[in-house]
Amino acid sequence: MAKPLLCLAFFCASLWWFATSAAGLRLELTHLNAKDSCTAEERLRRAIERTHRRLASTGGVAAPVRWSEMQYVAEYRIGDPPQRAEAIVDTGSNLIWTQCATCRPGCFGQNLSFYDPSRSRTAQPVACNGTACALGSETQCTRDRSACAVLTAYGAGAIAGVLGTEVFTFGSRNVSLAFGCVTASRLTPGSLDGASGIIGLGRGALSLVSQLGDTKFSYCLTPYLRDAVNPSHLFVGASAGLDGDAPVTSVLFAENPTDYPFSTFYYLPLVGMTVGSAKLAIAAAAFGLRQVATGVWAGGVLIDSGSPFTSLVDAAYQALRAELVRQLGASLVQPQIEGLDLCVARGDAGTVVPPLVLHFGGGGGDVVVPPENYWGPVDTATDCMVLFNSAARPGATLPMNETTIIGNYMQQDMHLLYDLGNGVLSFQPADCSAM
């Protein structure tokens, strides 16, 4: 993970595809947590632990992915006759891949049987000189040029295999996609929570959105601490759009670097923040993206559907913390869990914590973040801020220790439309459980 990206168990979800091609793809996301007996506090603590480990291991340059505990897992079928598979849907990477039956010892365990291309009439390998082999940075010819190899590094490890094409069935829609048939994986145990692989929704040519020829997708995430039953939704293609009377804030995406994996991400032109009525003294340059070495970029602001909590660059975090300390005063209590900074008595966050406002440049507007989208109940006695300092975690290094990531906890009950054709991201407050 250059890695924003870790996904959290309480955000775990199972996606069921049920639309036709005429209407685009509509995905229903059901929280896997709805089936367990975890309390909201236990879910939040799991997420905090995962976030700390993620921020401690996101140095270097590698494609990000949301690992465990905040994942959206899509159920689909692959091949003819169809074989069941599950994949994490990831906006921070491009490659579609699944573990295959030839995966060597050491491949991670999964809930379903490994995909076996020898059992499918529609499985086809991609040749070294095949068009698909030249589409992404995740692919390259094997040394003997006998096949097109896939190799991708994540914050939790790496996967390798060969590129092929296959028929994927999402609900009633069949599509032919290039994908990685993974034969070797070295990933942190539990990274994919039993899923078979990943479906990338990034900007690259091998992502699902790009291969379908679509230019927009949207999602609306239900509050997983307050609503673990009603589904969230992801829409791809013609079905993606905003509706209702709620106001919409539209922001132009910031320009992406051309270097992989930074070219995969969705950068935003955040220029400042206000908490309550106090505009924070943060230089806009604190959120700027800059090149720190050949092919390596630091800073910038990523919007990420899979990363659990938001992390701010140090200058922004310190300014926010100082102002909250001033405003909350005697309402603050001692944190009971290591790694947390600011806390109030359980149940007080909704009344004493002010909203946070994100100010976007480039002609964009403001997005209001309610207290419940950056504070949460961590135990029976306290509500705490679940927004972290990118630079404060042990082992944090460039480029991610200077990068701001807007995580999905901050995006709850917000319908987000990624209009890639026009380079615009739109935010609309919504009751996501009612969609």
DOKEGU-300134 format. One line per 3 residues: number of its first residue (from 1); their letters; for each residue x, y, z of C-alpha. Coordinates in steps of 0.001 Angstrom, whole numbers, plus 500000, padded with zeros to 6 digits. Layout:
BEGIN
NUM) a) X Y Z | ...
END
This chain:
BEGIN
1) mak) 500000 500000 500000 | 501410 503420 499026 | 499021 502601 500660
4) pll) 496164 504127 502070 | 494673 501226 502467 | 493506 498868 504894
7) cla) 490000 497815 505220 | 488302 497124 508428 | 486278 494306 509653
10) ffc) 483391 496318 510648 | 483229 497725 507195 | 483357 494326 505781
13) asl) 480652 493801 503312 | 479334 491251 500921 | 478264 492634 497566
16) wwf) 475546 491117 495479 | 475365 492179 491837 | 471864 492305 490474
19) ats) 471587 494754 487590 | 471455 494412 483819 | 473871 496027 481402
22) aag) 471273 498541 480240 | 471123 500100 483677 | 474782 499650 484505
25) lrl) 475852 497683 487554 | 474177 498158 490923 | 475866 496431 493846
28) elt) 474279 495840 497206 | 476774 495771 500071 | 475718 493859 503155
31) hln) 477812 494318 506276 | 479384 490994 507194 | 479302 492241 510776
34) akd) 475549 491949 510755 | 476139 488242 511341 | 478440 488583 514324
37) sct) 477845 489657 517890 | 480455 492399 518069 | 479473 495605 519792
40) aee) 480057 498983 518176 | 482957 499535 520576 | 484601 496240 519594
43) rlr) 484283 497058 515896 | 485787 500462 516414 | 488706 499109 518444
46) rai) 489451 496537 515745 | 489507 499327 513211 | 491823 501456 515334
49) ert) 494257 498573 515770 | 494251 497912 512025 | 494684 501599 511260
52) hrr) 497727 501854 513533 | 499311 498800 511932 | 498529 500162 508484
55) las) 500089 503545 509150 | 503157 501822 510568 | 503679 499750 507436
58) tgg) 502889 502094 504578 | 506346 503266 503663 | 507879 502726 500250
61) vaa) 506139 502586 496910 | 503484 499954 496328 | 499877 499884 495250
64) pvr) 497492 500385 498164 | 494729 498064 499132 | 492233 498066 501934
67) wse) 493008 495160 504113 | 490692 493447 506553 | 488047 495038 508635
70) mqy) 486671 497561 506244 | 486429 495563 503087 | 483639 495247 500608
73) vae) 483527 491729 499273 | 481840 491152 495921 | 480365 487777 495141
76) yri) 480501 486864 491468 | 481055 483891 489163 | 483924 483236 486816
79) gdp) 484199 480897 483820 | 481900 478507 481960 | 480627 476533 483742
82) pqr) 480699 479254 486406 | 482775 478934 489568 | 481961 481020 492629
85) aea) 484433 483670 493775 | 484581 486637 496130 | 486721 489734 495792
88) ivd) 487419 492903 497716 | 486313 495941 495721 | 489190 498404 495896
91) tgs) 489258 501994 494619 | 492999 502239 495277 | 494255 499585 492861
94) nli) 493572 498492 489312 | 494109 494795 488832 | 491294 492254 488967
97) wtq) 492665 488984 490332 | 491773 485745 492035 | 493806 482897 493474
100) cat) 493926 479913 491146 | 494013 476175 491741 | 497704 476087 490796
103) crp) 498582 478498 493609 | 501663 477163 495363 | 501796 476365 499100
106) gcf) 501761 479590 501073 | 498767 481098 499309 | 496269 482489 501796
109) gqn) 493142 480630 502820 | 489818 481644 501319 | 486158 480869 501938
112) lsf) 485496 479324 498509 | 487356 476822 496363 | 490210 478176 494270
115) ydp) 489301 479041 490691 | 490436 476279 488312 | 490930 477521 484735
118) srs) 491210 473944 483459 | 487513 473485 484282 | 486386 476488 482220
121) rta) 485650 476532 478492 | 486193 480297 478346 | 489567 480646 480090
124) qpv) 492255 482060 477818 | 495860 483016 478614 | 497110 486422 477471
127) acn) 500241 486190 475342 | 503322 488244 476068 | 502607 490328 472951
130) gta) 498875 490497 473691 | 497200 493893 473877 | 496092 493384 477482
133) cal) 499661 492680 478585 | 500633 496241 477670 | 497752 497915 479504
136) gse) 499081 498230 483021 | 502134 498593 485221 | 501016 495425 486991
139) tqc) 501917 493253 483978 | 505123 492215 482201 | 506402 489451 479980
142) trd) 507930 486431 481622 | 511682 485988 481107 | 511164 483372 478411
145) rsa) 508378 485516 476896 | 506024 482555 477055 | 503301 484346 478999
148) cav) 502172 487674 480431 | 502945 487805 484138 | 501208 489860 486822
151) lta) 503075 491116 489858 | 501720 493623 492358 | 502975 494725 495772
154) yga) 500617 495853 498526 | 501205 497083 502035 | 500327 493606 503298
157) gai) 502580 491747 500860 | 502572 490824 497189 | 500913 488550 494629
160) agv) 502153 487035 491356 | 500662 484981 488577 | 499702 485159 484912
163) lgt) 497280 487361 483027 | 494321 485744 481338 | 490855 486564 480060
166) evf) 487677 485005 481349 | 483922 485480 481464 | 482790 487130 484712
169) tfg) 479148 486931 485714 | 477743 489725 487863 | 474089 488937 488489
172) srn) 472629 488434 485018 | 475400 490262 483178 | 478301 488405 481577
175) vsl) 481436 490339 480645 | 484857 489272 479381 | 487658 490717 481499
178) afg) 491419 490520 481703 | 492431 489328 485157 | 495303 487940 487158
181) cvt) 495278 484194 487791 | 497393 484277 490950 | 499744 481360 491544
184) asr) 501832 482813 494380 | 500898 485176 497201 | 502660 486460 500266
187) ltp) 500103 488440 502172 | 499626 489077 505867 | 497325 486350 507239
190) gsl) 493724 487527 507272 | 494427 490363 504862 | 491534 489538 502568
193) dga) 489176 488161 505228 | 488573 484967 503279 | 487950 486633 499914
196) sgi) 489432 485070 496780 | 491082 488206 495422 | 490504 491848 494474
199) igl) 488488 493823 491934 | 490297 497115 491297 | 488347 500326 490657
202) grg) 491365 502605 490263 | 492229 504852 487328 | 494312 502281 485449
205) als) 493408 500510 482214 | 493017 497111 483895 | 490436 498259 486454
208) lvs) 486836 497090 486243 | 485559 500561 485367 | 488112 500998 482585
211) qlg) 487597 497537 481087 | 483831 498052 481011 | 484367 501346 479207
214) dtk) 482490 503242 481913 | 483422 506720 483073 | 481567 506964 486351
217) fsy) 480731 505071 489504 | 479212 505993 492849 | 478715 504550 496294
220) clt) 476760 505303 499438 | 477974 503817 502734 | 475641 503129 505644
223) pyl) 476980 504004 509117 | 478434 500700 510199 | 478522 501499 513905
226) rda) 474911 502629 513882 | 473516 500383 511151 | 475103 496985 510529
229) vnp) 472028 495515 508849 | 470867 497758 506016 | 473009 497462 502879
232) shl) 475331 500001 501361 | 475443 500377 497573 | 477969 500710 494781
235) fvg) 476871 501726 491285 | 478958 501426 488111 | 478152 502962 484721
238) asa) 474648 504122 483785 | 473255 503350 487236 | 475704 505770 488905
241) gld) 474177 509158 489631 | 472880 511461 492337 | 469247 512207 493040
244) gda) 467068 513793 495700 | 466934 517373 496922 | 469976 517381 499193
247) pvt) 472658 519894 498183 | 475582 518654 496105 | 479190 519763 496445
250) svl) 481265 519087 493335 | 485051 519154 493363 | 487486 518836 490497
253) fae) 489982 516038 491004 | 493544 517245 491463 | 495959 516352 488688
256) npt) 497472 512901 489081 | 501142 512059 488657 | 501816 509715 485766
259) dyp) 504063 507498 487911 | 502600 504217 489162 | 501078 503631 491691
262) fst) 500338 507319 492266 | 498576 507440 488905 | 495998 505021 490326
265) fyy) 494719 507206 493172 | 491951 509788 493394 | 493537 513056 494589
268) lpl) 491493 516057 495794 | 492439 519776 496098 | 491870 520196 499839
271) vgm) 493087 523662 500882 | 491842 524136 504444 | 489552 523128 507299
274) tvg) 487196 524758 509773 | 486085 523197 513055 | 482996 524735 514569
277) sak) 483304 528402 513603 | 487106 528492 513758 | 489057 528449 510508
280) lai) 492253 526509 511158 | 495598 528170 510430 | 496923 525622 507957
283) aaa) 498961 526619 504933 | 497397 525255 501745 | 500850 523914 500858
286) afg) 500489 521383 503685 | 498093 519476 501441 | 500156 519884 498274
289) lrq) 501472 516995 496219 | 505169 517091 495410 | 507803 514862 493870
292) vat) 510422 513691 496386 | 512398 511353 494131 | 512211 509959 490636
295) gvw) 508826 508260 490389 | 507960 508959 494046 | 505381 511516 495208
298) agg) 504543 512650 498731 | 501768 514751 500159 | 498464 515301 498455
301) vli) 495010 514294 499619 | 493475 510934 498673 | 489807 510013 498839
304) dsg) 489578 506324 499601 | 486509 504136 499982 | 488415 501349 501672
307) spf) 490719 503063 504135 | 489068 502971 507564 | 489793 506298 509208
310) tsl) 491028 509640 507971 | 494669 510544 508559 | 495932 514117 508316
313) vda) 499389 515489 507660 | 501049 516660 510854 | 500478 520402 510371
316) ayq) 496755 519894 509806 | 496402 517390 512634 | 498146 519601 515175
319) alr) 496040 522620 514208 | 492822 520613 514488 | 493844 519051 517800
322) ael) 494774 522406 519354 | 491467 523977 518352 | 489417 521040 519612
325) vrq) 491272 521185 522939 | 490386 524878 523159 | 486730 524364 522240
328) lga) 486074 521216 524264 | 487935 522324 527376 | 486620 520608 530510
331) slv) 484616 518120 528415 | 487811 516241 527541 | 488620 513064 529467
334) qpq) 491654 510799 529550 | 491772 508216 526720 | 491542 504640 527963
337) ieg) 493052 503057 524848 | 496600 503562 523635 | 496871 505422 520358
340) ldl) 493864 507650 520919 | 494337 511340 521552 | 491139 513235 522365
343) cva) 488112 511768 524164 | 484918 512904 525851 | 482455 511037 528039
346) rgd) 480429 508364 526259 | 477448 509924 524526 | 478796 513479 524654
349) agt) 480402 513591 521206 | 477097 514329 519485 | 476462 517382 521664
352) vvp) 479866 518917 522464 | 482014 518061 519435 | 481709 520594 516583
355) plv) 481338 519655 512915 | 484427 519668 510734 | 484316 521469 507385
358) lhf) 486629 520533 504512 | 487411 523404 502121 | 488281 522467 498547
361) ggg) 490008 524623 495968 | 489780 524601 492198 | 486290 526043 492255
364) ggd) 485084 523369 494660 | 482974 524043 497711 | 482801 522862 501288
367) vvv) 481927 519431 502681 | 480548 519322 506231 | 481633 516325 508303
370) ppe) 479309 515711 511278 | 480845 514742 514653 | 479758 511106 514298
373) nyw) 481891 510811 511151 | 485174 511599 512890 | 484446 510617 516509
376) gpv) 483141 507283 517754 | 482477 505118 520826 | 485611 503177 521707
379) dta) 484478 501735 525040 | 481556 501990 527441 | 482944 505159 529019
382) tdc) 484315 507304 526199 | 483797 508657 522703 | 487100 509497 520997
385) mvl) 488366 511201 517873 | 489101 508539 515257 | 491136 510769 513000
388) fns) 494894 510232 513063 | 498229 511908 512412 | 499902 510500 509294
391) aar) 503356 511132 510745 | 502814 509960 514311 | 502730 506203 513869
394) pga) 505910 504203 514570 | 507759 503426 511377 | 505805 505915 509262
397) tlp) 507954 506988 506307 | 507693 508800 503006 | 505533 509073 501055
400) mne) 502562 508246 503271 | 503682 510069 506416 | 503054 513312 504541
403) tti) 499847 512250 502800 | 496282 512991 503889 | 493763 510182 503374
406) ign) 490018 510730 503644 | 488770 507359 504858 | 485358 505783 504584
409) ymq) 484309 506408 508193 | 484242 510087 507247 | 482192 509263 504135
412) qdm) 479249 507539 505863 | 475750 508604 504799 | 477262 510501 501874
415) hll) 476562 509578 498249 | 479798 510067 496291 | 479792 510200 492497
418) ydl) 483101 509714 490680 | 482598 511317 487262 | 485864 510360 485602
421) gng) 484834 511709 482203 | 484558 515237 483572 | 487162 514856 486304
424) vls) 484708 515672 489092 | 483871 514113 492455 | 480466 515069 493883
427) fqp) 479319 514725 497501 | 475659 514572 498479 | 474364 513906 502011
430) adc) 472064 510893 501931 | 470319 508261 504008 | 472318 505428 502478
433) sam) 470243 502700 504129 | 467178 503955 502239 | 468674 503763 498742
END
